[in-house]
Amino acid sequence: MPLLGQIIKRYLKFEDSVTRHPATPRRYQQLELRRLLQKAKHTALGKHYNFQALLNEKDVYEAFAKNVPFHNYTSMYEKWWHRSHNGEADVAWPGKVKYFALSSGTSESASKHIPVTQDMVKSTQKTGYKQFVSLLHF
C-alpha cells in the first residue's frame, strides 16, 4: 500500500504544478456566469431574459442582477421546470432533462423535483476531482 500512496502523492504534486491560480474568486465567478449564460442563451429561459444582450454588457453580473429576477423553487418550477418535467427540451438548460432528483421538502412543498442534466453530473464529478487534488495542500 505505501507504493500506491507514493504514486498518488506524486500525481497530486504534478497536478498542482500545472494548475494556475491567476485570478480572484470574484473574477472566476464572473467568468463562470458568462459561460453559463453563453450555454443557456438559446433556451426558453435564455430567450425570455435575453441572455445574448446580457453577454454584450461590460459588467455581465450587474446586467444579470438587474434583468433576471430572483426565483425560489416554486416560481422556478411553475414558470420553467414543469415544462422540462413534461418532456420539453431546451427550457432552462440545453437539451432534454432525463432525470429529476427528488428532494425532501423543507419549505413550501413536501417534495421537490430538481432537474439533473448531464452537464450537472459532469460538473459534480469535476468538482470532486478538484477537491481530491486540493488534498495536497492539507
Backbone as a chain_set.jsonl record, in Angstrom:
{"seq": "MPLLGQIIKRYLKFEDSVTRHPATPRRYQQLELRRLLQKAKHTALGKHYNFQALLNEKDVYEAFAKNVPFHNYTSMYEKWWHRSHNGEADVAWPGKVKYFALSSGTSESASKHIPVTQDMVKSTQKTGYKQFVSLLHF", "coords": {"N": [[0.798, -1.202, 0.0], [2.037, 1.287, 0.653], [3.338, 2.004, -1.711], [1.265, 2.683, -3.491], [0.284, 4.946, -2.19], [2.483, 6.667, -2.497], [2.524, 6.957, -5.267], [0.067, 8.267, -5.712], [0.542, 10.625, -4.243], [2.703, 11.767, -5.695], [1.441, 12.167, -8.15], [-0.506, 14.051, -7.407], [1.133, 16.209, -6.691], [2.259, 16.778, -9.175], [-0.077, 17.477, -10.603], [-0.843, 19.774, -9.191], [1.28, 21.432, -9.838], [0.804, 22.136, -12.465], [-1.533, 23.512, -12.367], [-3.087, 26.611, -12.576], [-3.463, 29.721, -10.853], [-4.441, 32.447, -11.469], [-6.429, 34.459, -11.111], [-8.862, 36.367, -9.186], [-11.327, 35.115, -6.81], [-13.789, 36.41, -7.296], [-13.506, 37.2, -9.961], [-13.349, 34.698, -11.197], [-15.954, 33.823, -10.684], [-17.415, 35.658, -12.193], [-16.552, 34.978, -14.766], [-17.549, 32.382, -14.873], [-20.323, 32.854, -14.714], [-20.674, 34.172, -17.15], [-19.986, 32.056, -18.874], [-22.044, 30.215, -18.299], [-24.34, 31.687, -19.067], [-23.792, 31.963, -21.781], [-23.984, 29.313, -22.6], [-26.692, 28.8, -22.08], [-28.163, 30.6, -23.607], [-29.815, 30.055, -25.811], [-31.987, 28.74, -24.859], [-35.416, 28.49, -23.656], [-35.65, 29.994, -21.315], [-33.311, 31.555, -21.514], [-33.844, 33.028, -23.837], [-36.125, 34.402, -23.035], [-35.172, 36.103, -20.99], [-33.252, 37.373, -22.423], [-30.431, 36.575, -22.657], [-28.378, 36.832, -24.504], [-28.134, 39.593, -24.981], [-27.35, 40.372, -22.426], [-24.838, 39.227, -22.331], [-23.449, 40.919, -23.958], [-22.99, 43.13, -22.479], [-20.769, 45.218, -20.559], [-20.371, 44.782, -17.787], [-21.367, 41.903, -16.907], [-22.413, 40.628, -14.67], [-23.751, 42.689, -13.231], [-25.682, 43.415, -15.143], [-27.09, 41.017, -15.33], [-28.097, 40.746, -12.682], [-29.764, 42.947, -12.625], [-31.672, 42.45, -14.605], [-32.693, 39.83, -14.474], [-34.976, 38.316, -12.51], [-35.102, 37.203, -9.053], [-35.69, 33.804, -8.356], [-37.51, 31.537, -6.447], [-37.79, 28.055, -5.451], [-40.471, 27.289, -6.009], [-41.489, 29.262, -7.807], [-39.675, 28.968, -9.902], [-40.151, 26.333, -10.677], [-42.884, 26.452, -11.403], [-42.867, 28.332, -13.509], [-40.881, 27.432, -15.279], [-39.404, 24.819, -14.917], [-41.419, 22.857, -14.819], [-42.095, 22.443, -17.438], [-39.873, 21.112, -18.481], [-40.108, 18.855, -16.943], [-42.328, 17.773, -18.084], [-41.305, 16.821, -20.422], [-40.38, 18.586, -22.378], [-37.773, 20.002, -24.328], [-34.801, 22.07, -23.994], [-35.512, 24.111, -22.112], [-34.703, 25.444, -19.529], [-32.115, 24.8, -19.651], [-29.82, 23.64, -22.126], [-30.945, 20.955, -24.181], [-32.678, 17.874, -23.377], [-34.072, 17.139, -20.271], [-33.399, 14.284, -18.566], [-33.495, 13.161, -16.059], [-34.759, 13.664, -12.75], [-34.073, 14.824, -9.586], [-35.356, 13.876, -6.483], [-36.149, 15.819, -3.924], [-36.236, 16.125, -0.399], [-38.834, 17.893, 1.102], [-38.405, 21.089, 2.487], [-39.538, 23.462, 2.712], [-41.973, 25.166, 1.042], [-43.282, 22.964, -0.415], [-43.99, 19.417, -0.112], [-42.222, 17.635, -1.393], [-39.614, 18.054, -3.804], [-38.895, 18.365, -7.263], [-35.96, 18.344, -8.763], [-34.256, 19.322, -11.604], [-31.85, 17.262, -13.217], [-29.17, 17.503, -15.121], [-26.963, 16.287, -17.746], [-24.708, 17.892, -17.889], [-24.671, 18.882, -15.305], [-24.066, 16.602, -13.812], [-21.485, 16.044, -14.812], [-20.159, 18.351, -13.932], [-20.291, 18.041, -11.164], [-18.718, 15.756, -10.87], [-16.266, 16.771, -11.764], [-15.775, 18.725, -9.832], [-15.493, 17.11, -7.578], [-13.131, 15.805, -8.26], [-11.355, 17.999, -8.27], [-11.46, 18.67, -5.573], [-10.256, 16.436, -4.495], [-7.653, 16.711, -5.534], [-6.965, 19.038, -4.213], [-6.309, 18.145, -1.718], [-3.616, 17.961, -1.452], [-2.722, 20.292, -0.335], [-3.191, 20.101, 2.32]], "CA": [[0.0, 0.0, 0.0], [2.839, 2.505, 0.629], [3.646, 2.345, -3.097], [0.096, 3.368, -4.031], [0.27, 6.27, -1.571], [3.532, 7.461, -3.127], [2.072, 7.272, -6.64], [-0.979, 9.297, -5.608], [1.184, 11.858, -3.785], [3.454, 12.346, -6.818], [0.474, 12.646, -9.138], [-1.107, 15.286, -6.894], [2.136, 17.273, -6.808], [2.33, 17.131, -10.593], [-1.325, 18.17, -10.945], [-0.79, 21.108, -8.59], [2.283, 22.246, -10.52], [0.288, 22.625, -13.742], [-2.748, 24.277, -12.118], [-2.807, 28.046, -12.465], [-4.368, 30.459, -9.987], [-4.123, 33.835, -11.777], [-7.492, 35.43, -10.915], [-9.546, 36.388, -7.893], [-12.582, 34.355, -6.812], [-14.836, 37.216, -7.946], [-13.284, 37.115, -11.407], [-13.756, 33.354, -11.614], [-17.418, 33.765, -10.667], [-17.892, 36.411, -13.354], [-16.282, 34.155, -15.946], [-18.477, 31.254, -14.838], [-21.637, 33.389, -15.082], [-20.625, 34.401, -18.598], [-20.003, 30.742, -19.514], [-23.384, 29.65, -18.132], [-25.262, 32.448, -19.918], [-23.474, 31.601, -23.172], [-24.516, 27.969, -22.847], [-28.158, 28.774, -21.962], [-28.79, 31.712, -24.313], [-30.803, 29.613, -26.798], [-33.088, 28.054, -24.186], [-36.594, 29.346, -23.457], [-35.285, 30.927, -20.249], [-32.307, 32.473, -22.058], [-34.502, 33.942, -24.778], [-37.059, 35.242, -22.273], [-34.41, 37.136, -20.293], [-32.309, 37.912, -23.396], [-29.06, 36.333, -22.215], [-27.436, 37.329, -25.518], [-27.902, 41.01, -24.705], [-26.584, 40.46, -21.178], [-23.449, 38.878, -22.65], [-22.835, 42.051, -24.643], [-22.745, 44.19, -21.492], [-19.419, 45.226, -19.989], [-20.472, 44.108, -16.499], [-22.412, 40.886, -17.088], [-23.052, 40.375, -13.382], [-24.706, 43.768, -12.945], [-26.777, 43.294, -16.111], [-27.876, 39.848, -14.931], [-28.805, 41.076, -11.44], [-30.772, 43.968, -12.918], [-32.68, 41.998, -15.576], [-33.229, 38.489, -14.199], [-35.471, 38.335, -11.129], [-34.859, 36.074, -8.169], [-36.703, 32.748, -8.388], [-37.404, 30.464, -5.467], [-38.105, 26.786, -6.099], [-41.857, 27.26, -6.503], [-41.638, 30.087, -9.019], [-38.871, 28.374, -10.968], [-40.843, 25.137, -11.155], [-44.148, 26.832, -12.058], [-42.618, 29.07, -14.75], [-39.93, 26.808, -16.202], [-39.035, 23.411, -14.787], [-42.53, 21.934, -15.099], [-42.043, 22.146, -18.871], [-38.868, 20.048, -18.619], [-40.675, 17.668, -16.297], [-43.299, 17.237, -19.045], [-40.601, 16.289, -21.579], [-39.936, 19.622, -23.323], [-36.32, 20.231, -24.35], [-34.276, 23.446, -24.079], [-36.321, 25.033, -21.305], [-33.801, 26.277, -18.734], [-30.764, 24.35, -19.983], [-29.88, 22.959, -23.419], [-31.232, 19.537, -24.219], [-33.83, 17.337, -22.667], [-33.736, 16.656, -18.938], [-33.827, 12.888, -18.444], [-33.637, 12.771, -14.663], [-35.123, 14.663, -11.749], [-33.785, 14.392, -8.221], [-36.468, 14.132, -5.586], [-35.619, 16.414, -2.704], [-37.209, 16.18, 0.696], [-39.312, 19.267, 1.233], [-38.074, 21.813, 3.712], [-40.273, 24.726, 2.722], [-43.335, 25.22, 0.529], [-43.914, 21.716, -0.832], [-43.497, 18.222, 0.575], [-41.035, 17.164, -2.103], [-39.283, 18.908, -4.938], [-38.25, 17.7, -8.392], [-34.859, 19.185, -9.224], [-33.707, 18.753, -12.839], [-30.458, 16.818, -13.188], [-28.7, 17.411, -16.508], [-25.667, 15.643, -17.939], [-23.697, 18.888, -17.532], [-24.644, 18.954, -13.847], [-23.345, 15.412, -13.353], [-20.068, 16.253, -15.157], [-19.653, 19.4, -13.051], [-20.128, 17.439, -9.834], [-17.547, 14.882, -10.947], [-15.09, 17.633, -11.891], [-15.561, 19.342, -8.526], [-14.962, 16.067, -6.712], [-11.739, 15.61, -8.652], [-10.592, 19.153, -7.791], [-11.343, 18.56, -4.118], [-9.255, 15.401, -4.261], [-6.352, 17.312, -5.825], [-6.668, 20.057, -3.193], [-5.795, 17.49, -0.513], [-2.176, 18.182, -1.421], [-2.444, 21.483, 0.464], [-3.54, 19.862, 3.725]], "C": [[0.844, 1.272, 0.0], [3.179, 2.957, -0.789], [2.497, 3.129, -3.723], [0.0, 4.795, -3.485], [1.296, 7.197, -2.208], [3.145, 7.876, -4.551], [1.036, 8.383, -6.604], [-0.358, 10.627, -5.211], [1.951, 12.537, -4.925], [2.523, 12.891, -7.892], [-0.143, 13.958, -8.687], [-0.132, 16.45, -6.982], [2.267, 17.739, -8.253], [1.095, 17.945, -10.994], [-1.31, 19.593, -10.401], [0.198, 22.003, -9.32], [1.78, 22.796, -11.852], [-1.008, 23.414, -13.587], [-2.368, 25.737, -11.911], [-3.865, 28.718, -11.612], [-4.205, 31.968, -10.228], [-5.196, 34.86, -11.415], [-8.089, 35.337, -9.515], [-10.802, 35.524, -7.954], [-13.723, 35.114, -7.494], [-14.723, 37.123, -9.471], [-13.687, 35.742, -11.936], [-15.279, 33.228, -11.655], [-18.009, 34.523, -11.857], [-17.688, 35.613, -14.639], [-17.252, 32.971, -16.019], [-19.892, 31.704, -15.2], [-21.705, 33.607, -16.587], [-20.71, 33.066, -19.358], [-21.401, 30.11, -19.445], [-24.413, 30.358, -19.014], [-25.046, 32.114, -21.391], [-24.1, 30.256, -23.517], [-26.049, 27.966, -22.9], [-28.874, 29.83, -22.804], [-29.86, 31.294, -25.325], [-31.95, 28.815, -26.171], [-34.27, 29.016, -24.064], [-36.305, 30.395, -22.382], [-34.316, 31.987, -20.761], [-32.896, 33.471, -23.039], [-35.423, 34.904, -24.045], [-36.327, 36.399, -21.588], [-33.291, 37.717, -21.144], [-30.854, 37.805, -22.913], [-28.04, 36.859, -23.218], [-27.121, 38.798, -25.281], [-27.088, 41.193, -23.423], [-25.108, 40.171, -21.425], [-22.711, 40.019, -23.347], [-22.524, 43.214, -23.703], [-21.326, 44.089, -20.937], [-19.406, 44.482, -18.654], [-21.646, 43.138, -16.557], [-23.144, 40.634, -15.777], [-24.111, 41.432, -13.068], [-25.921, 43.689, -13.878], [-27.688, 42.125, -15.738], [-28.724, 40.177, -13.698], [-29.955, 42.061, -11.682], [-31.936, 43.409, -13.746], [-33.31, 40.634, -15.31], [-33.676, 38.453, -12.744], [-35.095, 37.074, -10.359], [-36.014, 35.087, -8.305], [-36.47, 31.816, -7.207], [-37.809, 29.174, -6.17], [-39.493, 26.81, -6.74], [-42.01, 28.064, -7.791], [-40.839, 29.506, -10.182], [-39.579, 27.154, -11.543], [-42.101, 25.52, -11.936], [-43.916, 27.516, -13.405], [-41.789, 28.282, -15.763], [-39.799, 25.301, -16.073], [-40.174, 22.445, -15.067], [-42.549, 21.537, -16.576], [-41.024, 21.04, -19.154], [-39.408, 18.745, -18.045], [-41.701, 16.997, -17.21], [-42.645, 16.792, -20.353], [-40.121, 17.309, -22.598], [-38.428, 19.827, -23.202], [-36.009, 21.725, -24.37], [-35.124, 24.458, -23.315], [-35.412, 25.97, -20.516], [-32.336, 25.923, -18.971], [-30.85, 23.585, -21.291], [-30.132, 21.455, -23.287], [-32.464, 19.161, -23.425], [-33.365, 16.792, -21.322], [-34.295, 15.248, -18.794], [-34.142, 12.505, -17.003], [-34.013, 13.96, -13.788], [-34.827, 14.082, -10.377], [-34.984, 14.762, -7.366], [-35.889, 14.578, -4.256], [-36.683, 16.349, -1.616], [-37.578, 17.637, 0.914], [-38.918, 19.885, 2.551], [-38.817, 23.137, 3.775], [-41.66, 24.511, 2.136], [-43.982, 23.869, 0.207], [-43.252, 20.516, -0.151], [-42.261, 17.648, -0.091], [-40.845, 18.01, -3.349], [-38.584, 18.08, -6.001], [-37.22, 18.648, -8.986], [-34.291, 18.564, -10.497], [-32.223, 18.41, -12.69], [-30.028, 16.611, -14.638], [-27.355, 16.69, -16.559], [-24.544, 16.599, -17.571], [-23.562, 19.0, -16.014], [-23.857, 17.773, -13.264], [-21.848, 15.578, -13.621], [-19.431, 17.285, -14.234], [-19.402, 18.865, -11.651], [-18.904, 16.531, -9.809], [-16.257, 15.707, -10.992], [-14.752, 18.287, -10.546], [-14.986, 18.332, -7.541], [-13.495, 15.813, -6.99], [-10.875, 16.76, -8.117], [-10.428, 19.122, -6.273], [-10.285, 17.522, -3.754], [-7.851, 15.972, -4.453], [-5.977, 18.334, -4.746], [-6.161, 19.454, -1.895], [-4.285, 17.691, -0.365], [-1.814, 19.332, -0.472], [-2.725, 21.276, 1.957], [-2.642, 18.825, 4.354]], "O": [[0.426, 2.265, -0.595], [3.296, 4.155, -1.046], [2.725, 4.126, -4.408], [-0.322, 5.731, -4.217], [1.018, 8.375, -2.435], [3.408, 9.001, -4.977], [1.117, 9.336, -7.378], [-0.701, 11.66, -5.787], [1.856, 13.752, -5.097], [2.781, 13.945, -8.474], [-0.292, 14.881, -9.488], [-0.533, 17.566, -7.314], [2.373, 18.934, -8.526], [1.215, 18.981, -11.648], [-1.727, 20.521, -11.093], [-0.02, 23.211, -9.414], [2.278, 23.819, -12.322], [-1.531, 23.934, -14.572], [-1.442, 26.052, -11.163], [-5.033, 28.33, -11.644], [-3.868, 32.7, -9.298], [-4.895, 36.053, -11.411], [-7.86, 34.382, -8.773], [-11.292, 35.23, -9.045], [-14.535, 34.51, -8.195], [-15.725, 36.984, -10.172], [-14.296, 35.637, -13.0], [-15.828, 32.598, -12.558], [-18.99, 34.08, -12.455], [-18.567, 35.585, -15.5], [-17.716, 32.606, -17.099], [-20.591, 30.996, -15.925], [-22.7, 33.257, -17.222], [-21.418, 32.96, -20.359], [-21.876, 29.539, -20.426], [-25.256, 29.711, -19.634], [-26.004, 31.998, -22.155], [-24.673, 30.083, -24.592], [-26.639, 27.216, -23.678], [-30.097, 29.942, -22.716], [-30.728, 32.099, -25.663], [-32.791, 28.274, -26.889], [-34.139, 30.209, -24.335], [-36.679, 31.558, -22.534], [-34.479, 33.174, -20.478], [-32.489, 34.632, -23.067], [-35.497, 36.084, -24.389], [-36.801, 37.535, -21.603], [-32.464, 38.476, -20.64], [-30.15, 38.807, -22.783], [-26.954, 37.287, -22.828], [-25.963, 39.206, -25.369], [-26.231, 42.074, -23.351], [-24.235, 40.785, -20.812], [-21.481, 40.071, -23.324], [-21.863, 44.174, -24.1], [-20.757, 43.0, -20.86], [-18.532, 43.649, -18.415], [-22.785, 43.516, -16.285], [-24.36, 40.446, -15.771], [-25.233, 41.1, -12.686], [-27.056, 43.877, -13.44], [-28.912, 42.233, -15.822], [-29.927, 39.915, -13.679], [-30.988, 42.0, -11.015], [-33.071, 43.861, -13.592], [-34.36, 40.322, -15.872], [-32.847, 38.55, -11.839], [-34.81, 36.028, -10.941], [-37.177, 35.487, -8.362], [-35.349, 31.355, -6.992], [-38.137, 29.193, -7.356], [-39.658, 26.396, -7.887], [-42.602, 27.583, -8.757], [-41.289, 29.553, -11.327], [-39.604, 26.962, -12.759], [-42.354, 24.974, -13.01], [-44.685, 27.306, -14.343], [-41.971, 28.443, -16.97], [-40.059, 24.577, -17.034], [-39.929, 21.323, -15.508], [-42.967, 20.432, -16.924], [-41.275, 20.146, -19.962], [-39.186, 17.669, -18.6], [-41.917, 15.788, -17.118], [-43.346, 16.423, -21.296], [-39.508, 16.929, -23.596], [-37.879, 19.824, -22.1], [-36.861, 22.54, -24.724], [-35.417, 25.539, -23.825], [-35.356, 27.165, -20.806], [-31.433, 26.647, -18.55], [-31.864, 22.936, -21.548], [-29.599, 20.79, -22.4], [-33.179, 20.005, -22.885], [-32.374, 16.065, -21.25], [-35.504, 15.036, -18.887], [-34.966, 11.624, -16.757], [-33.634, 15.1, -14.056], [-35.274, 12.984, -10.046], [-35.555, 15.842, -7.515], [-35.227, 13.81, -3.557], [-37.875, 16.499, -1.884], [-36.711, 18.51, 0.907], [-39.079, 19.275, 3.609], [-38.736, 23.853, 4.773], [-42.446, 23.742, 2.69], [-45.149, 23.667, 0.542], [-42.117, 20.591, 0.319], [-41.338, 17.216, 0.599], [-41.79, 18.6, -3.874], [-37.78, 17.202, -5.689], [-37.569, 19.636, -9.632], [-33.884, 17.402, -10.483], [-31.449, 19.173, -12.111], [-30.464, 15.668, -15.298], [-26.697, 16.509, -15.535], [-23.534, 16.179, -17.005], [-22.46, 19.191, -15.499], [-23.075, 17.944, -12.329], [-21.03, 15.283, -12.75], [-18.291, 17.114, -13.802], [-18.398, 19.207, -11.025], [-18.143, 16.534, -8.842], [-15.276, 15.37, -10.329], [-13.584, 18.386, -10.173], [-14.092, 18.66, -6.761], [-12.704, 15.629, -6.066], [-9.794, 16.528, -7.575], [-9.382, 19.504, -5.75], [-9.514, 17.714, -2.814], [-6.966, 15.744, -3.629], [-4.802, 18.475, -4.407], [-5.633, 20.175, -1.049], [-3.75, 17.597, 0.74], [-0.735, 19.341, 0.119], [-2.515, 22.185, 2.76], [-2.799, 18.506, 5.532]]}, "num_chains": 1, "name": "protein.A"}
